[in-house]
Amino acid sequence: MEQHEHNCENCKWRAYYERKPQSFLGRLWKWHTGFCPGWKAYQEYLKEHEEEKSVGV
């Protein structure tokens, strides 16, 4: 499997959202995840990674 680098893992806005989800920047970040192709790819990557762990690959 290819090694992927996702900026979402180290995103400062994401970290801010996790600390203060009701803040303006937190809500803006959450809104942008609805259409962000990078976020969707990151979520798919995490899903595949978890499936591999459960299968033991």
CHARMM-style PDB file with segment names, atoms N, HN, CA, C and O in Angstrom:
ATOM      1  N   MET     1       0.843  -1.182   0.000  1.00  0.00      PROA
ATOM      2  CA  MET     1       0.000   0.000   0.000  1.00  0.00      PROA
ATOM      3  C   MET     1       0.888   1.244   0.000  1.00  0.00      PROA
ATOM      4  O   MET     1       1.956   1.251   0.613  1.00  0.00      PROA
ATOM      5  N   GLU     2       0.443   2.289  -0.686  1.00  0.00      PROA
ATOM      6  HN  GLU     2      -0.424   2.283  -1.183  1.00  0.00      PROA
ATOM      7  CA  GLU     2       1.187   3.528  -0.739  1.00  0.00      PROA
ATOM      8  C   GLU     2       1.144   4.239   0.604  1.00  0.00      PROA
ATOM      9  O   GLU     2       0.173   4.136   1.353  1.00  0.00      PROA
ATOM     10  N   GLN     3       2.213   4.957   0.886  1.00  0.00      PROA
ATOM     11  HN  GLN     3       3.002   5.040   0.277  1.00  0.00      PROA
ATOM     12  CA  GLN     3       2.250   5.786   2.078  1.00  0.00      PROA
ATOM     13  C   GLN     3       1.656   7.144   1.733  1.00  0.00      PROA
ATOM     14  O   GLN     3       2.090   7.779   0.771  1.00  0.00      PROA
ATOM     15  N   HSD     4       0.685   7.594   2.489  1.00  0.00      PROA
ATOM     16  HN  HSD     4       0.333   7.079   3.270  1.00  0.00      PROA
ATOM     17  CA  HSD     4       0.022   8.859   2.214  1.00  0.00      PROA
ATOM     18  C   HSD     4       0.366   9.877   3.296  1.00  0.00      PROA
ATOM     19  O   HSD     4       0.464   9.547   4.478  1.00  0.00      PROA
ATOM     20  N   GLU     5       0.542  11.099   2.870  1.00  0.00      PROA
ATOM     21  HN  GLU     5       0.462  11.367   1.910  1.00  0.00      PROA
ATOM     22  CA  GLU     5       0.748  12.215   3.788  1.00  0.00      PROA
ATOM     23  C   GLU     5      -0.488  13.091   3.716  1.00  0.00      PROA
ATOM     24  O   GLU     5      -0.814  13.620   2.653  1.00  0.00      PROA
ATOM     25  N   HSD     6      -1.167  13.248   4.816  1.00  0.00      PROA
ATOM     26  HN  HSD     6      -0.902  12.819   5.679  1.00  0.00      PROA
ATOM     27  CA  HSD     6      -2.368  14.073   4.856  1.00  0.00      PROA
ATOM     28  C   HSD     6      -2.110  15.266   5.763  1.00  0.00      PROA
ATOM     29  O   HSD     6      -1.733  15.110   6.925  1.00  0.00      PROA
ATOM     30  N   ASN     7      -2.315  16.444   5.223  1.00  0.00      PROA
ATOM     31  HN  ASN     7      -2.620  16.571   4.280  1.00  0.00      PROA
ATOM     32  CA  ASN     7      -2.138  17.654   6.014  1.00  0.00      PROA
ATOM     33  C   ASN     7      -3.174  17.745   7.122  1.00  0.00      PROA
ATOM     34  O   ASN     7      -2.965  18.452   8.109  1.00  0.00      PROA
ATOM     35  N   CYS     8      -4.276  17.046   6.974  1.00  0.00      PROA
ATOM     36  HN  CYS     8      -4.446  16.472   6.173  1.00  0.00      PROA
ATOM     37  CA  CYS     8      -5.337  17.089   7.986  1.00  0.00      PROA
ATOM     38  C   CYS     8      -4.838  16.594   9.340  1.00  0.00      PROA
ATOM     39  O   CYS     8      -5.345  17.013  10.380  1.00  0.00      PROA
ATOM     40  N   GLU     9      -3.856  15.714   9.331  1.00  0.00      PROA
ATOM     41  HN  GLU     9      -3.444  15.374   8.486  1.00  0.00      PROA
ATOM     42  CA  GLU     9      -3.324  15.189  10.585  1.00  0.00      PROA
ATOM     43  C   GLU     9      -2.692  16.282  11.426  1.00  0.00      PROA
ATOM     44  O   GLU     9      -2.741  16.230  12.655  1.00  0.00      PROA
ATOM     45  N   ASN    10      -2.096  17.274  10.771  1.00  0.00      PROA
ATOM     46  HN  ASN    10      -2.056  17.317   9.773  1.00  0.00      PROA
ATOM     47  CA  ASN    10      -1.371  18.329  11.475  1.00  0.00      PROA
ATOM     48  C   ASN    10      -1.989  19.707  11.285  1.00  0.00      PROA
ATOM     49  O   ASN    10      -1.332  20.716  11.540  1.00  0.00      PROA
ATOM     50  N   CYS    11      -3.221  19.764  10.848  1.00  0.00      PROA
ATOM     51  HN  CYS    11      -3.755  18.944  10.640  1.00  0.00      PROA
ATOM     52  CA  CYS    11      -3.885  21.027  10.540  1.00  0.00      PROA
ATOM     53  C   CYS    11      -4.121  21.841  11.819  1.00  0.00      PROA
ATOM     54  O   CYS    11      -4.708  21.351  12.783  1.00  0.00      PROA
ATOM     55  N   LYS    12      -3.652  23.089  11.806  1.00  0.00      PROA
ATOM     56  HN  LYS    12      -3.175  23.487  11.023  1.00  0.00      PROA
ATOM     57  CA  LYS    12      -3.820  23.943  12.973  1.00  0.00      PROA
ATOM     58  C   LYS    12      -5.286  24.294  13.193  1.00  0.00      PROA
ATOM     59  O   LYS    12      -5.724  24.428  14.336  1.00  0.00      PROA
ATOM     60  N   TRP    13      -6.047  24.444  12.117  1.00  0.00      PROA
ATOM     61  HN  TRP    13      -5.692  24.335  11.189  1.00  0.00      PROA
ATOM     62  CA  TRP    13      -7.475  24.727  12.265  1.00  0.00      PROA
ATOM     63  C   TRP    13      -8.196  23.548  12.893  1.00  0.00      PROA
ATOM     64  O   TRP    13      -9.088  23.726  13.722  1.00  0.00      PROA
ATOM     65  N   ARG    14      -7.806  22.347  12.498  1.00  0.00      PROA
ATOM     66  HN  ARG    14      -7.081  22.202  11.825  1.00  0.00      PROA
ATOM     67  CA  ARG    14      -8.426  21.154  13.081  1.00  0.00      PROA
ATOM     68  C   ARG    14      -8.129  21.075  14.573  1.00  0.00      PROA
ATOM     69  O   ARG    14      -9.017  20.783  15.373  1.00  0.00      PROA
ATOM     70  N   ALA    15      -6.888  21.333  14.941  1.00  0.00      PROA
ATOM     71  HN  ALA    15      -6.166  21.571  14.290  1.00  0.00      PROA
ATOM     72  CA  ALA    15      -6.512  21.315  16.351  1.00  0.00      PROA
ATOM     73  C   ALA    15      -7.295  22.372  17.133  1.00  0.00      PROA
ATOM     74  O   ALA    15      -7.719  22.132  18.264  1.00  0.00      PROA
ATOM     75  N   TYR    16      -7.480  23.536  16.520  1.00  0.00      PROA
ATOM     76  HN  TYR    16      -7.135  23.730  15.602  1.00  0.00      PROA
ATOM     77  CA  TYR    16      -8.249  24.593  17.162  1.00  0.00      PROA
ATOM     78  C   TYR    16      -9.696  24.155  17.343  1.00  0.00      PROA
ATOM     79  O   TYR    16     -10.298  24.390  18.391  1.00  0.00      PROA
ATOM     80  N   TYR    17     -10.251  23.515  16.313  1.00  0.00      PROA
ATOM     81  HN  TYR    17      -9.762  23.324  15.462  1.00  0.00      PROA
ATOM     82  CA  TYR    17     -11.620  22.998  16.399  1.00  0.00      PROA
ATOM     83  C   TYR    17     -11.747  22.000  17.547  1.00  0.00      PROA
ATOM     84  O   TYR    17     -12.731  22.022  18.287  1.00  0.00      PROA
ATOM     85  N   GLU    18     -10.767  21.139  17.692  1.00  0.00      PROA
ATOM     86  HN  GLU    18      -9.968  21.121  17.091  1.00  0.00      PROA
ATOM     87  CA  GLU    18     -10.826  20.137  18.758  1.00  0.00      PROA
ATOM     88  C   GLU    18     -10.778  20.778  20.142  1.00  0.00      PROA
ATOM     89  O   GLU    18     -11.361  20.250  21.089  1.00  0.00      PROA
ATOM     90  N   ARG    19     -10.084  21.916  20.265  1.00  0.00      PROA
ATOM     91  HN  ARG    19      -9.610  22.345  19.495  1.00  0.00      PROA
ATOM     92  CA  ARG    19     -10.026  22.624  21.544  1.00  0.00      PROA
ATOM     93  C   ARG    19     -11.272  23.467  21.775  1.00  0.00      PROA
ATOM     94  O   ARG    19     -11.806  23.511  22.883  1.00  0.00      PROA
ATOM     95  N   LYS    20     -11.736  24.144  20.709  1.00  0.00      PROA
ATOM     96  HN  LYS    20     -11.302  24.109  19.808  1.00  0.00      PROA
ATOM     97  CA  LYS    20     -12.853  25.083  20.853  1.00  0.00      PROA
ATOM     98  C   LYS    20     -13.831  24.912  19.689  1.00  0.00      PROA
ATOM     99  O   LYS    20     -13.866  25.749  18.787  1.00  0.00      PROA
ATOM    100  N   PRO    21     -14.620  23.845  19.697  1.00  0.00      PROA
ATOM    101  CA  PRO    21     -15.502  23.567  18.558  1.00  0.00      PROA
ATOM    102  C   PRO    21     -16.598  24.615  18.342  1.00  0.00      PROA
ATOM    103  O   PRO    21     -17.104  24.735  17.226  1.00  0.00      PROA
ATOM    104  N   GLN    22     -16.971  25.355  19.346  1.00  0.00      PROA
ATOM    105  HN  GLN    22     -16.560  25.257  20.253  1.00  0.00      PROA
ATOM    106  CA  GLN    22     -18.037  26.341  19.187  1.00  0.00      PROA
ATOM    107  C   GLN    22     -17.525  27.727  18.787  1.00  0.00      PROA
ATOM    108  O   GLN    22     -18.320  28.648  18.599  1.00  0.00      PROA
ATOM    109  N   SER    23     -16.205  27.882  18.657  1.00  0.00      PROA
ATOM    110  HN  SER    23     -15.559  27.135  18.810  1.00  0.00      PROA
ATOM    111  CA  SER    23     -15.651  29.166  18.237  1.00  0.00      PROA
ATOM    112  C   SER    23     -15.946  29.398  16.754  1.00  0.00      PROA
ATOM    113  O   SER    23     -16.314  28.470  16.033  1.00  0.00      PROA
ATOM    114  N   PHE    24     -15.783  30.629  16.314  1.00  0.00      PROA
ATOM    115  HN  PHE    24     -15.484  31.382  16.899  1.00  0.00      PROA
ATOM    116  CA  PHE    24     -16.025  30.947  14.907  1.00  0.00      PROA
ATOM    117  C   PHE    24     -15.104  30.126  13.995  1.00  0.00      PROA
ATOM    118  O   PHE    24     -15.568  29.512  13.034  1.00  0.00      PROA
ATOM    119  N   LEU    25     -13.806  30.116  14.295  1.00  0.00      PROA
ATOM    120  HN  LEU    25     -13.429  30.615  15.075  1.00  0.00      PROA
ATOM    121  CA  LEU    25     -12.876  29.343  13.463  1.00  0.00      PROA
ATOM    122  C   LEU    25     -13.173  27.846  13.528  1.00  0.00      PROA
ATOM    123  O   LEU    25     -13.032  27.139  12.531  1.00  0.00      PROA
ATOM    124  N   GLY    26     -13.579  27.370  14.691  1.00  0.00      PROA
ATOM    125  HN  GLY    26     -13.694  27.945  15.501  1.00  0.00      PROA
ATOM    126  CA  GLY    26     -13.937  25.966  14.820  1.00  0.00      PROA
ATOM    127  C   GLY    26     -15.132  25.612  13.952  1.00  0.00      PROA
ATOM    128  O   GLY    26     -15.131  24.589  13.268  1.00  0.00      PROA
ATOM    129  N   ARG    27     -16.152  26.462  13.982  1.00  0.00      PROA
ATOM    130  HN  ARG    27     -16.153  27.294  14.538  1.00  0.00      PROA
ATOM    131  CA  ARG    27     -17.337  26.213  13.155  1.00  0.00      PROA
ATOM    132  C   ARG    27     -17.022  26.365  11.672  1.00  0.00      PROA
ATOM    133  O   ARG    27     -17.569  25.639  10.843  1.00  0.00      PROA
ATOM    134  N   LEU    28     -16.142  27.307  11.333  1.00  0.00      PROA
ATOM    135  HN  LEU    28     -15.697  27.898  12.007  1.00  0.00      PROA
ATOM    136  CA  LEU    28     -15.735  27.482   9.940  1.00  0.00      PROA
ATOM    137  C   LEU    28     -15.004  26.236   9.436  1.00  0.00      PROA
ATOM    138  O   LEU    28     -15.243  25.778   8.319  1.00  0.00      PROA
ATOM    139  N   TRP    29     -14.118  25.698  10.262  1.00  0.00      PROA
ATOM    140  HN  TRP    29     -13.923  26.071  11.169  1.00  0.00      PROA
ATOM    141  CA  TRP    29     -13.396  24.489   9.870  1.00  0.00      PROA
ATOM    142  C   TRP    29     -14.376  23.330   9.669  1.00  0.00      PROA
ATOM    143  O   TRP    29     -14.275  22.594   8.688  1.00  0.00      PROA
ATOM    144  N   LYS    30     -15.311  23.170  10.586  1.00  0.00      PROA
ATOM    145  HN  LYS    30     -15.393  23.767  11.383  1.00  0.00      PROA
ATOM    146  CA  LYS    30     -16.293  22.091  10.487  1.00  0.00      PROA
ATOM    147  C   LYS    30     -17.125  22.237   9.221  1.00  0.00      PROA
ATOM    148  O   LYS    30     -17.401  21.241   8.552  1.00  0.00      PROA
ATOM    149  N   TRP    31     -17.529  23.453   8.880  1.00  0.00      PROA
ATOM    150  HN  TRP    31     -17.304  24.262   9.424  1.00  0.00      PROA
ATOM    151  CA  TRP    31     -18.299  23.710   7.664  1.00  0.00      PROA
ATOM    152  C   TRP    31     -17.493  23.325   6.434  1.00  0.00      PROA
ATOM    153  O   TRP    31     -18.024  22.707   5.511  1.00  0.00      PROA
ATOM    154  N   HSD    32     -16.221  23.682   6.414  1.00  0.00      PROA
ATOM    155  HN  HSD    32     -15.790  24.184   7.164  1.00  0.00      PROA
ATOM    156  CA  HSD    32     -15.411  23.422   5.229  1.00  0.00      PROA
ATOM    157  C   HSD    32     -15.172  21.927   5.008  1.00  0.00      PROA
ATOM    158  O   HSD    32     -14.898  21.519   3.879  1.00  0.00      PROA
ATOM    159  N   THR    33     -15.267  21.104   6.049  1.00  0.00      PROA
ATOM    160  HN  THR    33     -15.489  21.436   6.966  1.00  0.00      PROA
ATOM    161  CA  THR    33     -15.064  19.665   5.871  1.00  0.00      PROA
ATOM    162  C   THR    33     -16.174  19.030   5.053  1.00  0.00      PROA
ATOM    163  O   THR    33     -16.013  17.921   4.542  1.00  0.00      PROA
ATOM    164  N   GLY    34     -17.297  19.720   4.925  1.00  0.00      PROA
ATOM    165  HN  GLY    34     -17.428  20.620   5.340  1.00  0.00      PROA
ATOM    166  CA  GLY    34     -18.413  19.198   4.139  1.00  0.00      PROA
ATOM    167  C   GLY    34     -18.123  19.124   2.651  1.00  0.00      PROA
ATOM    168  O   GLY    34     -18.757  18.344   1.941  1.00  0.00      PROA
ATOM    169  N   PHE    35     -17.187  19.912   2.167  1.00  0.00      PROA
ATOM    170  HN  PHE    35     -16.672  20.546   2.743  1.00  0.00      PROA
ATOM    171  CA  PHE    35     -16.881  19.912   0.736  1.00  0.00      PROA
ATOM    172  C   PHE    35     -15.393  19.788   0.427  1.00  0.00      PROA
ATOM    173  O   PHE    35     -15.017  19.759  -0.745  1.00  0.00      PROA
ATOM    174  N   CYS    36     -14.555  19.715   1.421  1.00  0.00      PROA
ATOM    175  HN  CYS    36     -14.860  19.738   2.373  1.00  0.00      PROA
ATOM    176  CA  CYS    36     -13.103  19.658   1.212  1.00  0.00      PROA
ATOM    177  C   CYS    36     -12.682  18.285   0.685  1.00  0.00      PROA
ATOM    178  O   CYS    36     -12.859  17.284   1.380  1.00  0.00      PROA
ATOM    179  N   PRO    37     -12.124  18.217  -0.540  1.00  0.00      PROA
ATOM    180  CA  PRO    37     -11.698  16.915  -1.072  1.00  0.00      PROA
ATOM    181  C   PRO    37     -10.553  16.300  -0.276  1.00  0.00      PROA
ATOM    182  O   PRO    37     -10.455  15.077  -0.183  1.00  0.00      PROA
ATOM    183  N   GLY    38      -9.692  17.124   0.294  1.00  0.00      PROA
ATOM    184  HN  GLY    38      -9.771  18.118   0.218  1.00  0.00      PROA
ATOM    185  CA  GLY    38      -8.597  16.598   1.116  1.00  0.00      PROA
ATOM    186  C   GLY    38      -9.115  15.919   2.369  1.00  0.00      PROA
ATOM    187  O   GLY    38      -8.618  14.859   2.749  1.00  0.00      PROA
ATOM    188  N   TRP    39     -10.111  16.518   3.017  1.00  0.00      PROA
ATOM    189  HN  TRP    39     -10.515  17.380   2.708  1.00  0.00      PROA
ATOM    190  CA  TRP    39     -10.698  15.940   4.225  1.00  0.00      PROA
ATOM    191  C   TRP    39     -11.380  14.614   3.906  1.00  0.00      PROA
ATOM    192  O   TRP    39     -11.258  13.644   4.654  1.00  0.00      PROA
ATOM    193  N   LYS    40     -12.098  14.586   2.789  1.00  0.00      PROA
ATOM    194  HN  LYS    40     -12.197  15.374   2.181  1.00  0.00      PROA
ATOM    195  CA  LYS    40     -12.786  13.355   2.393  1.00  0.00      PROA
ATOM    196  C   LYS    40     -11.782  12.249   2.101  1.00  0.00      PROA
ATOM    197  O   LYS    40     -12.007  11.095   2.467  1.00  0.00      PROA
ATOM    198  N   ALA    41     -10.675  12.590   1.443  1.00  0.00      PROA
ATOM    199  HN  ALA    41     -10.492  13.527   1.146  1.00  0.00      PROA
ATOM    200  CA  ALA    41      -9.630  11.597   1.165  1.00  0.00      PROA
ATOM    201  C   ALA    41      -9.004  11.111   2.469  1.00  0.00      PROA
ATOM    202  O   ALA    41      -8.709   9.925   2.614  1.00  0.00      PROA
ATOM    203  N   TYR    42      -8.804  12.011   3.401  1.00  0.00      PROA
ATOM    204  HN  TYR    42      -9.044  12.974   3.282  1.00  0.00      PROA
ATOM    205  CA  TYR    42      -8.231  11.651   4.698  1.00  0.00      PROA
ATOM    206  C   TYR    42      -9.152  10.700   5.452  1.00  0.00      PROA
ATOM    207  O   TYR    42      -8.688   9.726   6.044  1.00  0.00      PROA
ATOM    208  N   GLN    43     -10.453  10.976   5.435  1.00  0.00      PROA
ATOM    209  HN  GLN    43     -10.830  11.768   4.954  1.00  0.00      PROA
ATOM    210  CA  GLN    43     -11.417  10.103   6.100  1.00  0.00      PROA
ATOM    211  C   GLN    43     -11.428   8.713   5.467  1.00  0.00      PROA
ATOM    212  O   GLN    43     -11.508   7.706   6.170  1.00  0.00      PROA
ATOM    213  N   GLU    44     -11.346   8.663   4.138  1.00  0.00      PROA
ATOM    214  HN  GLU    44     -11.281   9.481   3.567  1.00  0.00      PROA
ATOM    215  CA  GLU    44     -11.303   7.377   3.432  1.00  0.00      PROA
ATOM    216  C   GLU    44     -10.032   6.609   3.797  1.00  0.00      PROA
ATOM    217  O   GLU    44     -10.066   5.395   3.999  1.00  0.00      PROA
ATOM    218  N   TYR    45      -8.914   7.328   3.880  1.00  0.00      PROA
ATOM    219  HN  TYR    45      -8.887   8.314   3.717  1.00  0.00      PROA
ATOM    220  CA  TYR    45      -7.649   6.718   4.274  1.00  0.00      PROA
ATOM    221  C   TYR    45      -7.756   6.116   5.677  1.00  0.00      PROA
ATOM    222  O   TYR    45      -7.319   4.988   5.910  1.00  0.00      PROA
ATOM    223  N   LEU    46      -8.340   6.875   6.610  1.00  0.00      PROA
ATOM    224  HN  LEU    46      -8.695   7.790   6.421  1.00  0.00      PROA
ATOM    225  CA  LEU    46      -8.493   6.363   7.973  1.00  0.00      PROA
ATOM    226  C   LEU    46      -9.384   5.123   8.007  1.00  0.00      PROA
ATOM    227  O   LEU    46      -9.107   4.166   8.730  1.00  0.00      PROA
ATOM    228  N   LYS    47     -10.442   5.155   7.226  1.00  0.00      PROA
ATOM    229  HN  LYS    47     -10.667   5.932   6.639  1.00  0.00      PROA
ATOM    230  CA  LYS    47     -11.360   4.018   7.167  1.00  0.00      PROA
ATOM    231  C   LYS    47     -10.631   2.777   6.659  1.00  0.00      PROA
ATOM    232  O   LYS    47     -10.760   1.700   7.242  1.00  0.00      PROA
ATOM    233  N   GLU    48      -9.872   2.919   5.586  1.00  0.00      PROA
ATOM    234  HN  GLU    48      -9.767   3.793   5.112  1.00  0.00      PROA
ATOM    235  CA  GLU    48      -9.114   1.789   5.031  1.00  0.00      PROA
ATOM    236  C   GLU    48      -8.072   1.299   6.018  1.00  0.00      PROA
ATOM    237  O   GLU    48      -7.861   0.094   6.156  1.00  0.00      PROA
ATOM    238  N   HSD    49      -7.419   2.223   6.706  1.00  0.00      PROA
ATOM    239  HN  HSD    49      -7.590   3.202   6.595  1.00  0.00      PROA
ATOM    240  CA  HSD    49      -6.385   1.862   7.671  1.00  0.00      PROA
ATOM    241  C   HSD    49      -6.981   1.052   8.828  1.00  0.00      PROA
ATOM    242  O   HSD    49      -6.375   0.083   9.284  1.00  0.00      PROA
ATOM    243  N   GLU    50      -8.143   1.442   9.292  1.00  0.00      PROA
ATOM    244  HN  GLU    50      -8.635   2.230   8.921  1.00  0.00      PROA
ATOM    245  CA  GLU    50      -8.812   0.711  10.367  1.00  0.00      PROA
ATOM    246  C   GLU    50      -9.246  -0.674   9.902  1.00  0.00      PROA
ATOM    247  O   GLU    50      -9.151  -1.642  10.657  1.00  0.00      PROA
ATOM    248  N   GLU    51      -9.720  -0.771   8.663  1.00  0.00      PROA
ATOM    249  HN  GLU    51      -9.797   0.016   8.050  1.00  0.00      PROA
ATOM    250  CA  GLU    51     -10.123  -2.081   8.133  1.00  0.00      PROA
ATOM    251  C   GLU    51      -8.919  -3.015   8.030  1.00  0.00      PROA
ATOM    252  O   GLU    51      -9.038  -4.209   8.303  1.00  0.00      PROA
ATOM    253  N   GLU    52      -7.770  -2.484   7.643  1.00  0.00      PROA
ATOM    254  HN  GLU    52      -7.673  -1.513   7.422  1.00  0.00      PROA
ATOM    255  CA  GLU    52      -6.563  -3.298   7.562  1.00  0.00      PROA
ATOM    256  C   GLU    52      -6.155  -3.800   8.942  1.00  0.00      PROA
ATOM    257  O   GLU    52      -5.737  -4.949   9.089  1.00  0.00      PROA
ATOM    258  N   LYS    53      -6.276  -2.940   9.952  1.00  0.00      PROA
ATOM    259  HN  LYS    53      -6.616  -2.007   9.832  1.00  0.00      PROA
ATOM    260  CA  LYS    53      -5.932  -3.344  11.305  1.00  0.00      PROA
ATOM    261  C   LYS    53      -6.827  -4.479  11.786  1.00  0.00      PROA
ATOM    262  O   LYS    53      -6.364  -5.428  12.419  1.00  0.00      PROA
ATOM    263  N   SER    54      -8.129  -4.366  11.472  1.00  0.00      PROA
ATOM    264  HN  SER    54      -8.505  -3.595  10.958  1.00  0.00      PROA
ATOM    265  CA  SER    54      -9.068  -5.390  11.952  1.00  0.00      PROA
ATOM    266  C   SER    54      -8.880  -6.722  11.233  1.00  0.00      PROA
ATOM    267  O   SER    54      -9.175  -7.779  11.790  1.00  0.00      PROA
ATOM    268  N   VAL    55      -8.389  -6.670   9.994  1.00  0.00      PROA
ATOM    269  HN  VAL    55      -8.150  -5.811   9.542  1.00  0.00      PROA
ATOM    270  CA  VAL    55      -8.146  -7.890   9.227  1.00  0.00      PROA
ATOM    271  C   VAL    55      -6.786  -8.478   9.600  1.00  0.00      PROA
ATOM    272  O   VAL    55      -6.565  -9.680   9.457  1.00  0.00      PROA
ATOM    273  N   GLY    56      -5.870  -7.621  10.083  1.00  0.00      PROA
ATOM    274  HN  GLY    56      -6.049  -6.644  10.199  1.00  0.00      PROA
ATOM    275  CA  GLY    56      -4.554  -8.089  10.479  1.00  0.00      PROA
ATOM    276  C   GLY    56      -3.541  -8.073   9.365  1.00  0.00      PROA
ATOM    277  O   GLY    56      -2.591  -8.855   9.377  1.00  0.00      PROA
ATOM    278  N   VAL    57      -3.727  -7.198   8.406  1.00  0.00      PROA
ATOM    279  HN  VAL    57      -4.499  -6.563   8.396  1.00  0.00      PROA
ATOM    280  CA  VAL    57      -2.786  -7.098   7.274  1.00  0.00      PROA
ATOM    281  C   VAL    57      -1.622  -6.252   7.661  1.00  0.00      PROA
ATOM    282  OT1 VAL    57      -0.717  -6.041   6.855  1.00  0.00      PROA
TER     283      VAL     57
END
